[in-house]
Amino acid sequence: MEQDKVLQVFEALSSTVRLDAFRLLVRAGGGGCVAGEIAAALALPPNNLSFHLKALTQSGLVTVEQEGRFQRYRANIRLMLDTVAYLMENCCGDNPQACAELRGGMFTLTPIFESAQATSGEDGAA
């Protein structure tokens, strides 16, 4: 993953409205939400939400699909996982045991790293 893409992700999430919308779409899972559902859940006027959804879509964090008169938005979980993997890539000097101790065994990012590298064709070099 390129640093410019990571910066795009963080820029897109640097708004409370966009962060809330993205988190809502993550909770919605693969079914996503139509714009009206998002606006209602966040108590936002549709024209205000439209601006924020456009920013999320342009960053790649959200995908949109036309369904008749409606647009259905879905979180791009793969991009978020790739972003986390990029941030954690050299955690603890590439010592996974030290990272596991710091996280208290909450979860492991090793499969994410491997999957992200396989998807992007990277060999882990920065």
Secondary structure, DSSP 4 states (H G I P E B T S, - for coil): --HHHHHHHHHHTSSHHHHHHHHHHHHHGGG-EEHHHHHHHHT--HHHHHHHHHHHHHHTSEEEEEETTEEEEEE-HHHHHHHHHHHHTTGGGG-HHHHHHHHTTS---HHHHHHHHHHHT--S--
